Amino acid sequence: MDSKCAAERHLNKDIVQKGIDIANIQAAQRDAARMTVQTVGSKILDAFKKKGSDTLTMREARRAARPNEHATTDAIDLLVKQKLITVHPGDRRDSHILRLVTTPKNAA
């Protein structure tokens, strides 16, 4: 009887530890995804600078985001939320125009 209780305690301890391990892995994955989105966002802003224009197509943004093209949409959403760019729809999904938000030079 006593050994069963010890075995159950050991099993419960293992289950709790596995739960903690899974939670830690998930937190690390979320952090990595957040960092990827921020990295892609800065690559997109760099693409504006490199092009020397205040407009960029979605295709150019995806190209600038390589090798993390999968995070382009999330990065664009983040930049729009931060009011750094605006998105203007095009005929096709890849032809959407991203426009850099510029402030007037005499703005306070």
GUTI-139052 format. One line per 5 residues: for each residue x, y, z of N, C-alpha, C. Coordinates in Angstrom, 3 decimals. Example, Ala and Ser with C-alpha at 12.3 -4.5 7.8 and 13.67 -1.06 7.14 Angstrom:
2
13.190,-5.690,7.800,12.300,-4.500,7.800,13.200,-3.300,7.800 | 12.850,-2.250,7.080,13.670,-1.060,7.140,12.900,0.030,7.870
//
This chain:
108
0.830,-1.192,0.000,0.000,0.000,0.000,0.871,1.251,0.000 | 1.894,1.206,0.858,2.764,2.371,0.953,3.542,2.589,-0.343 | 3.946,1.494,-1.000,4.698,1.626,-2.248,3.824,2.210,-3.357 | 2.523,1.903,-3.328,1.616,2.456,-4.334,1.524,3.974,-4.174 | 1.447,4.413,-2.937,1.377,5.860,-2.698,2.660,6.542,-3.166
3.795,5.908,-2.909,5.070,6.473,-3.341,5.143,6.496,-4.866 | 4.655,5.433,-5.493,4.663,5.370,-6.957,3.751,6.446,-7.543 | 2.586,6.638,-6.922,1.666,7.677,-7.397,2.277,9.061,-7.236 | 2.939,9.285,-6.103,3.587,10.580,-5.888,4.666,10.819,-6.948 | 5.435,9.751,-7.217,6.494,9.857,-8.219,5.896,10.156,-9.596
4.797,9.468,-9.927,4.124,9.673,-11.208,3.566,11.093,-11.308 | 2.931,11.552,-10.233,2.388,12.918,-10.219,3.503,13.951,-10.386 | 4.632,13.684,-9.713,5.772,14.595,-9.825,6.262,14.649,-11.274 | 6.326,13.477,-11.926,6.743,13.428,-13.336,5.779,14.203,-14.226 | 4.473,14.033,-13.984,3.462,14.717,-14.791,3.572,16.227,-14.617
3.738,16.669,-13.383,3.875,18.102,-13.110,5.133,18.643,-13.792 | 6.240,17.886,-13.699,7.488,18.329,-14.328,7.335,18.426,-15.840 | 6.660,17.449,-16.437,6.431,17.483,-17.888,5.589,18.708,-18.264 | 4.586,19.021,-17.440,3.764,20.207,-17.684,4.589,21.478,-17.626 | 5.491,21.555,-16.657,6.373,22.723,-16.530,7.297,22.816,-17.744
7.841,21.660,-18.168,8.724,21.640,-19.338,7.992,22.124,-20.587 | 6.762,21.649,-20.777,5.966,22.053,-21.941,5.693,23.553,-21.896 | 5.340,24.065,-20.717,5.069,25.502,-20.576,6.319,26.323,-20.901 | 7.482,25.850,-20.462,8.735,26.562,-20.748,9.054,26.558,-22.241 | 8.814,25.415,-22.889,9.055,25.324,-24.334,8.124,26.268,-25.081
6.846,26.278,-24.680,5.881,27.157,-25.345,6.251,28.625,-25.159 | 6.717,28.981,-23.962,7.125,30.366,-23.713,8.330,30.730,-24.590 | 9.269,29.806,-24.721,10.440,30.053,-25.569,10.030,30.207,-27.034 | 9.063,29.387,-27.471,8.587,29.498,-28.854,7.905,30.836,-29.095 | 7.111,31.298,-28.110,6.450,32.601,-28.252,7.487,33.719,-28.330
8.522,33.632,-27.477,9.581,34.646,-27.500,10.309,34.651,-28.840 | 10.597,33.458,-29.358,11.289,33.353,-30.646,10.425,33.925,-31.763 | 9.132,33.632,-31.724,8.220,34.151,-32.748,8.143,35.672,-32.674 | 8.096,36.212,-31.452,8.040,37.664,-31.276,9.313,38.311,-31.821 | 10.449,37.694,-31.534,11.714,38.233,-32.032,11.768,38.165,-33.558
11.249,37.074,-34.123,11.228,36.931,-35.581,10.385,38.030,-36.209 | 9.213,38.293,-35.634,8.323,39.328,-36.170,9.004,40.694,-36.088 | 9.668,40.976,-34.982,10.357,42.258,-34.845,11.513,42.377,-35.837 | 12.228,41.270,-36.048,13.332,41.263,-37.008,12.822,41.517,-38.418 | 11.733,40.840,-38.784,11.151,41.027,-40.116,10.651,42.464,-40.269
10.065,43.017,-39.210,9.606,44.409,-39.250,10.747,45.363,-39.545 | 11.892,45.158,-38.895,13.015,46.053,-39.180,13.596,45.811,-40.567 | 13.525,44.560,-41.053,13.985,44.303,-42.426,13.092,45.022,-43.438 | 11.797,45.056,-43.171,10.868,45.754,-44.070,11.158,47.257,-44.061 | 11.370,47.822,-42.870,11.704,49.252,-42.789,13.027,49.544,-43.495
13.995,48.615,-43.380,15.266,48.779,-44.092,15.062,48.740,-45.605 | 14.096,47.919,-46.052,13.816,47.830,-47.493,13.291,49.164,-48.028 | 12.481,49.860,-47.217,12.024,51.201,-47.617,13.234,52.110,-47.811 | 14.147,52.062,-46.833,15.332,52.916,-46.869,16.210,52.581,-48.083 | 16.411,51.269,-48.294,17.266,50.826,-49.393,16.675,51.215,-50.750
15.350,51.120,-50.865,14.686,51.474,-52.125,14.679,52.991,-52.329 | 14.747,53.738,-51.238,14.725,55.193,-51.332,13.361,55.738,-51.691 | 12.331,55.007,-51.293,10.962,55.401,-51.634,10.084,55.217,-50.403 | 8.914,55.868,-50.427,7.998,55.673,-49.302,6.951,54.606,-49.613 | 7.123,53.874,-50.733,6.208,52.777,-51.062,6.998,51.499,-51.315
6.325,50.394,-51.041,6.914,49.071,-51.204,5.778,48.125,-51.546 | 5.999,47.190,-52.452,4.949,46.205,-52.733,5.058,45.073,-51.724 | 3.988,44.317,-51.599,3.994,43.176,-50.692,5.080,42.180,-51.122 | 5.255,42.025,-52.415,6.283,41.106,-52.919,7.671,41.561,-52.472 | 7.932,42.865,-52.554,9.231,43.388,-52.117,9.417,43.205,-50.613
8.328,43.356,-49.860,8.403,43.159,-48.409,8.727,41.704,-48.087 | 8.085,40.774,-48.787,8.369,39.350,-48.568,9.811,39.024,-48.942 | 10.273,39.612,-50.020,11.655,39.374,-50.448,12.627,39.912,-49.396 | 12.327,41.066,-48.838,13.203,41.661,-47.819,13.210,40.835,-46.539 | 12.121,40.122,-46.285,11.986,39.373,-45.037,12.693,38.026,-45.058
13.208,37.629,-46.212,13.837,36.310,-46.302,14.893,36.139,-45.246 | 15.071,34.995,-44.636,14.385,33.717,-44.835,13.143,33.550,-43.961 | 12.588,34.619,-43.467,11.432,34.523,-42.561,10.161,35.060,-43.203 | 9.923,34.696,-44.467,8.750,35.205,-45.179,7.454,34.892,-44.450 | 7.447,33.779,-43.723,6.219,33.365,-43.027,5.766,34.400,-41.995
6.663,35.245,-41.534,6.320,36.226,-40.503,6.009,37.602,-41.087 | 5.986,37.714,-42.404,5.784,39.020,-43.041,4.448,39.642,-42.665 | 3.379,38.849,-42.736,2.042,39.381,-42.442,1.960,39.890,-41.010 | 2.493,39.109,-40.061,2.476,39.541,-38.658,3.315,40.805,-38.468 | 4.442,40.876,-39.151,5.297,42.060,-39.034,4.603,43.290,-39.611
3.923,43.113,-40.740,3.191,44.236,-41.341,2.072,44.685,-40.410 | 1.362,43.721,-39.815,0.314,44.067,-38.847,0.892,44.873,-37.690 | 2.063,44.468,-37.205,2.712,45.181,-36.104,3.092,46.604,-36.522 | 3.645,46.762,-37.720,4.039,48.093,-38.199,2.830,48.998,-38.412 | 1.720,48.409,-38.870,0.484,49.192,-39.036,-0.034,49.616,-37.666
0.000,48.684,-36.714,-0.469,48.981,-35.353,0.372,50.097,-34.723 | 1.671,50.097,-35.029,2.567,51.136,-34.508,2.485,52.429,-35.326 | 1.612,52.427,-36.349,1.398,53.588,-37.219,2.666,54.015,-37.967 | 3.481,53.024,-38.349,4.678,53.314,-39.126,4.426,53.175,-40.620 | 3.468,52.283,-40.984,3.126,52.105,-42.393,1.610,51.991,-42.541
1.144,52.168,-43.765,-0.260,51.903,-44.094,-0.271,50.925,-45.263 | -1.354,50.159,-45.378,-1.483,49.178,-46.449,-2.597,49.621,-47.379 | -2.286,49.668,-48.663,-3.269,50.047,-49.677,-3.495,48.851,-50.584 | -4.741,48.376,-50.679,-5.005,47.148,-51.437,-4.686,47.292,-52.917 | -4.205,46.190,-53.474,-3.935,46.124,-54.906,-4.866,45.111,-55.546
-4.627,44.831,-56.813,-5.464,43.867,-57.523,-5.310,42.463,-56.949 | -4.073,42.085,-56.690,-3.798,40.767,-56.124,-3.153,40.948,-54.763 | -3.089,39.829,-54.035,-2.553,39.898,-52.678,-1.102,40.373,-52.671 | -0.304,39.898,-53.610,1.104,40.284,-53.635,1.338,41.683,-54.187 | 0.280,42.321,-54.686,0.476,43.666,-55.231,-0.053,44.751,-54.300
-0.372,44.393,-53.044,-0.735,45.428,-52.077,0.449,46.391,-51.955 | 0.141,47.646,-51.736,1.193,48.658,-51.596,1.319,49.026,-50.120 | 2.533,48.970,-49.623,2.825,49.412,-48.260,3.378,50.820,-48.376 | 2.826,51.726,-47.614,3.276,53.117,-47.680,3.798,53.515,-46.307 | 4.992,54.064,-46.313,5.618,54.542,-45.090,4.887,55.787,-44.619
4.546,55.840,-43.347,3.873,57.020,-42.799,4.942,58.074,-42.546 | 4.780,59.211,-43.189,5.753,60.290,-43.014,5.076,61.451,-42.305 | 5.832,62.109,-41.480,5.297,63.275,-40.776,5.815,64.525,-41.476 | 5.006,65.552,-41.555,5.477,66.800,-42.174,6.694,67.346,-41.431 | 7.583,67.986,-42.157,8.822,68.488,-41.552,8.573,69.558,-40.502
7.463,70.284,-40.613,7.200,71.343,-39.632,6.273,70.869,-38.512 | 6.065,69.561,-38.416,5.193,69.047,-37.345,5.904,69.179,-36.007 | 5.130,69.465,-34.990,5.719,69.666,-33.661,6.008,68.343,-33.002
//
